[in-house]
Amino acid sequence: MAADPNNHEDIEAETVVKSIVIRTLRLSQSPEDLTTDLRLLDGGLGLDSLSGLKIITSIEQHFGFMFEVHEITRESLQTVGSLIALVERKTGSQAP
């Protein structure tokens, strides 16, 4: 899912999620280098359960919310884009 260039929350979510993935997995890329279809699991970046937990915890701390257990699925961690979409759904459901 590509960020809507007119929605600053989408752009922030995408940049923050990509930055957290880069930091957690110790990648040398910049956020702009990570495409939304880049696989985190199944032969992609090799996300393991500990790295996945660190990414989720960092996202929760940054955005100030907690994911429900049912929100964290294998599908939501499949690609960079699916992880961004998970965050966008959660931030979109947060009433100001």
TADAVEN-V969373 format. One line per field, one symbol per residue. phi: phi as a letter, one per 20 degrees, with the letter a starting at -180 (. if undefined). psi: psi as a letter, one per 40 degrees, with the letter a starting at -180 (. if undefined). burial: # if it has 24 or more other C-alpha atoms within 12 Angstrom, else .. A space follows every 10 residues. Layout:
phi->???
psi->???
burial->???
This chain:
phi->.efffedfff ffgfffffff ffffeleefe gffeefeffe dlnefmgdff fffffffffg ffemccfegf fecgffdfcg ffffffffff ffeeff
psi->hiiheehddd dddddddddd ddddefieii dddhidehhd igebefhidd dddddddddd ddefihiide dhiddeedid dddddddddd ddehh.
burial->........## .######### ##.##..... #..###.### #...#.#... .#..##.### ......#... .#...##### ########.# #.....
